[in-house]
Amino acid sequence: MEFTKEKTVIFLTYFESIKSRICEMPGLVNLKLYQDVNDPNVVFTHSTWLNEDYLENYKKSKLFDEIWPKTKLLFASDAVAWSLTLK
């Protein structure tokens, strides 16, 4: 996710305020936040789920419906998401 400098601070503060609620979601194994070394306005969240069904349930949850619109308003550009598997 890419933010403007001012909105990066807003997002980081917001993420800290909601992180524990996200971590309570069924099936979530791990949630981390990374910030680009060269551009601190680029931030990545990395979440590990027991399986894709748990991720999809999160995306359909009231919590996601609360978080995502507020987060999207802060973007400087469109977000990109990947679902990955360990090989």
TILO-181973 format. One line per field, with one value per residue: x negated, y negated, z negated of N, C-alpha, C in turn; residue number from 0; residue in one letter. Coordinates in Angstrom, 1 decimal. Each point is the difference from the previous one (the first is absolute). Layout:
// TILO-181973
n_xx	c(X, ...) $
n_yy	c(Y, ...) $
n_zz	c(Z, ...) $
ca_xx	c(X, ...) $
ca_yy	c(Y, ...) $
ca_zz	c(Z, ...) $
c_xx	c(X, ...) $
c_yy	c(Y, ...) $
c_zz	c(Z, ...) $
k	c(NUM, ...) $
r	c(A, ...) $
//
This chain:
// TILO-181973
n_xx	c(-0.8, 0.4, -0.6, 0.6, -1.0, 0.9, 0.4, -1.3, -0.2, 1.0, -0.5, -1.2, 0.5, 0.7, -1.0, -0.8, 1.0, -0.1, -1.3, 0.2, 0.9, -0.9, -0.9, 1.2, -0.2, 1.0, -1.0, -0.1, -1.1, -0.1, -0.3, -0.6, -0.7, -0.2, -1.1, 0.2, -1.2, 0.3, 1.2, -0.1, 0.4, -0.8, 1.2, -0.4, 1.1, -0.4, 1.0, -0.1, 0.7, 0.8, 1.0, 0.2, 0.7, -1.0, -0.9, 0.7, 0.1, -1.3, -0.2, 0.8, -0.9, 0.7, -1.0, -0.1, 1.3, -0.5, -1.0, 0.4, 1.3, -0.3, -0.6, 0.9, 0.7, -0.9, 0.3, -1.3, 0.1, 0.5, 0.6, -1.0, 0.7, -0.7, 0.4, -0.8, -0.8, -0.4, -1.1) $
n_yy	c(1.2, -1.0, -0.8, -1.1, -0.9, -1.0, 0.7, 0.1, -1.1, -0.5, 0.6, -0.3, -1.2, -0.1, 0.5, -0.7, -0.9, 0.6, 0.0, -0.3, -0.8, -0.4, 0.0, -0.4, -0.3, 0.9, 0.8, -1.2, 0.3, -1.0, -1.1, -0.5, -1.1, -0.2, -0.7, -0.5, 0.5, 0.1, 0.4, -0.7, -0.6, 1.0, 0.6, 1.1, 0.5, 0.8, 0.8, 0.9, 0.8, 0.7, -0.7, 0.1, 1.0, 0.1, -0.2, 0.9, 0.8, -0.3, 0.2, 0.9, -0.2, -0.2, 0.7, 0.9, 0.1, 0.1, 1.0, 0.7, -0.5, 0.0, 1.2, 0.3, -0.7, 0.8, 0.9, 0.0, 1.3, 0.7, 0.7, 0.8, 1.1, 0.9, 1.2, 0.5, 0.9, 0.7, -0.1) $
n_zz	c(0.0, 0.8, -0.8, -0.2, -0.2, 0.2, 1.0, 0.3, -0.6, 0.7, 1.1, -0.3, -0.3, 1.1, 0.7, -0.8, 0.3, 1.1, -0.1, -1.3, 0.5, 0.9, -1.0, -0.4, 1.3, 0.1, -0.3, -0.6, 0.7, 0.9, -0.6, 1.1, -0.4, 1.3, -0.1, 1.2, 0.2, 1.3, -0.3, -1.1, 1.1, 0.2, -0.3, -0.6, 0.1, -0.9, 0.5, -1.0, 0.8, -0.8, 0.7, 1.3, -0.5, -1.0, 1.0, 0.8, -1.1, -0.1, 1.3, -0.4, -0.9, -1.1, -0.6, 1.0, -0.1, -1.3, 0.1, 0.9, -0.2, -1.3, 0.2, 0.9, -0.9, -0.6, 0.9, 0.4, 0.0, 1.0, -0.9, -0.3, 0.3, -0.7, 0.5, -0.9, 0.6, -1.1, 0.7) $
ca_xx	c(0.8, -0.8, 0.7, -0.8, -0.7, 1.0, 1.0, -0.8, 0.0, 1.4, 0.2, -0.8, 0.8, 1.2, -0.3, -0.3, 1.2, 0.9, -0.8, 0.5, 1.3, -0.3, -0.6, 1.0, 0.8, -0.3, -0.8, -1.2, -1.2, -1.1, 0.2, -1.2, 0.0, -1.4, -0.1, -1.1, -1.2, -0.3, 1.2, 0.8, 1.4, 0.4, 0.2, 0.5, 0.5, -0.2, 0.8, 0.0, 1.3, 0.0, 0.3, 0.7, 1.3, 0.0, -0.2, 1.3, 1.0, -0.4, 0.4, 1.5, 0.4, 0.3, -1.2, -0.6, 0.9, -0.3, -1.4, -0.4, 0.3, -0.8, -1.3, 0.0, 0.0, -1.4, -0.9, -0.5, 0.2, 0.7, -0.7, -0.2, 0.0, -0.3, 0.1, -1.2, -0.1, -1.4, -0.5) $
ca_yy	c(-1.2, -1.2, -1.1, -1.3, 0.0, -0.3, 1.1, 1.1, -0.1, 0.3, 1.4, 0.8, -0.1, 0.7, 1.4, 0.4, 0.0, 1.1, 1.3, 1.0, 0.5, 0.9, 1.2, 0.8, 0.7, 1.4, 0.5, -0.8, 0.6, -1.0, -1.3, -0.8, -1.2, -0.3, -1.3, 0.0, -0.6, -1.2, -0.9, 0.3, -0.1, 1.3, 0.9, 1.3, 0.9, 1.4, 0.8, 1.5, 0.6, 1.4, 0.3, -1.1, -0.2, -0.9, -1.3, -0.5, -0.4, -1.3, -1.0, -0.1, -0.4, -1.4, -0.7, -0.4, -1.0, -1.2, -0.4, -0.2, -1.3, -1.0, 0.2, -0.4, -1.4, -0.5, 0.4, -0.9, 0.7, 1.3, 1.1, 1.3, 1.1, 1.3, 1.2, 0.7, 1.3, 0.3, 1.1) $
ca_zz	c(0.0, 0.1, -0.6, -0.1, -1.3, -1.1, -0.1, -0.6, -1.4, -0.4, 0.1, -1.0, -1.3, 0.1, 0.0, -1.4, -0.8, 0.5, 0.2, -0.9, 0.5, 1.2, -0.5, -0.6, 1.0, 0.0, 1.1, 0.2, -0.7, -0.2, 0.7, -0.1, 0.8, 0.5, 0.6, 1.0, -0.5, 0.8, 0.1, -1.2, 0.3, 0.5, -1.1, 0.3, -1.0, 0.3, -0.9, 0.3, -0.4, 0.0, 1.4, 0.7, -0.5, -1.1, 0.6, 0.6, -1.1, -0.5, 1.0, -0.1, -1.3, -0.4, -0.3, 1.3, 0.6, -0.7, 0.2, 1.4, 0.6, -0.7, 0.5, 1.4, 0.1, -0.2, 1.1, 1.0, 1.3, -0.2, -0.8, 0.7, -1.0, 0.5, -0.9, 0.2, -0.7, -0.2, 0.8) $
c_xx	c(-0.9, 0.8, -0.8, -0.6, 0.9, 0.9, -0.7, 0.1, 1.4, 0.3, -0.7, 0.6, 1.3, -0.2, -0.3, 1.3, 0.9, -0.7, 0.5, 1.3, -0.1, -0.6, 0.9, 0.9, -0.3, -0.8, -1.3, -1.1, -1.0, 0.4, -1.2, 0.2, -1.4, 0.1, -1.3, -1.2, -0.3, 1.1, 0.9, 1.5, 0.6, 0.0, 0.6, 0.6, -0.2, 0.8, -0.1, 1.3, -0.1, 0.3, 0.7, 1.4, 0.1, -0.3, 1.2, 1.0, -0.4, 0.4, 1.5, 0.4, 0.4, -1.3, -0.7, 0.8, -0.2, -1.4, -0.3, 0.4, -0.8, -1.4, -0.1, 0.0, -1.4, -0.9, -0.4, 0.1, 0.7, -0.8, -0.1, -0.1, -0.3, 0.4, -1.1, 0.1, -1.5, -0.4, -1.3) $
c_yy	c(-1.2, -1.2, -1.3, 0.0, -0.2, 1.2, 1.3, 0.0, 0.4, 1.5, 0.8, -0.1, 0.8, 1.5, 0.5, 0.1, 1.2, 1.3, 1.1, 0.6, 0.9, 1.3, 0.9, 0.8, 1.4, 0.4, -0.8, 0.5, -1.1, -1.3, -0.9, -1.2, -0.4, -1.4, 0.0, -0.8, -1.3, -1.0, 0.3, -0.2, 1.2, 1.0, 1.3, 0.7, 1.5, 0.8, 1.4, 0.5, 1.5, 0.6, -1.2, -0.3, -1.0, -1.4, -0.6, -0.4, -1.3, -1.1, -0.2, -0.5, -1.5, -0.8, -0.5, -1.2, -1.4, -0.6, -0.4, -1.3, -1.1, 0.0, -0.5, -1.5, -0.7, 0.2, -1.1, 0.7, 1.3, 1.0, 1.2, 1.1, 1.3, 1.0, 0.9, 1.4, 0.3, 1.2, 0.5) $
c_zz	c(0.0, -0.6, 0.2, -1.3, -1.2, -0.3, -0.5, -1.5, -0.5, 0.1, -1.0, -1.4, 0.0, 0.0, -1.4, -0.8, 0.4, 0.0, -0.9, 0.4, 1.2, -0.5, -0.7, 1.0, 0.1, 1.3, 0.3, -0.9, -0.3, 0.8, -0.3, 0.9, 0.4, 0.6, 0.9, -0.5, 0.8, 0.2, -1.2, 0.2, 0.7, -1.1, 0.5, -1.3, 0.5, -1.0, 0.4, -0.6, 0.1, 1.4, 0.6, -0.4, -1.1, 0.5, 0.6, -1.0, -0.6, 0.9, 0.0, -1.4, -0.2, -0.3, 1.3, 0.6, -0.7, 0.4, 1.4, 0.6, -0.6, 0.6, 1.4, 0.2, -0.2, 1.1, 0.9, 1.4, -0.4, -0.7, 0.9, -1.1, 0.7, -1.0, 0.4, -0.7, -0.1, 0.8, -0.5) $
k	c(0, 1, 2, 3, 4, 5, 6, 7, 8, 9, 10, 11, 12, 13, 14, 15, 16, 17, 18, 19, 20, 21, 22, 23, 24, 25, 26, 27, 28, 29, 30, 31, 32, 33, 34, 35, 36, 37, 38, 39, 40, 41, 42, 43, 44, 45, 46, 47, 48, 49, 50, 51, 52, 53, 54, 55, 56, 57, 58, 59, 60, 61, 62, 63, 64, 65, 66, 67, 68, 69, 70, 71, 72, 73, 74, 75, 76, 77, 78, 79, 80, 81, 82, 83, 84, 85, 86) $
r	c(M, E, F, T, K, E, K, T, V, I, F, L, T, Y, F, E, S, I, K, S, R, I, C, E, M, P, G, L, V, N, L, K, L, Y, Q, D, V, N, D, P, N, V, V, F, T, H, S, T, W, L, N, E, D, Y, L, E, N, Y, K, K, S, K, L, F, D, E, I, W, P, K, T, K, L, L, F, A, S, D, A, V, A, W, S, L, T, L, K) $
//
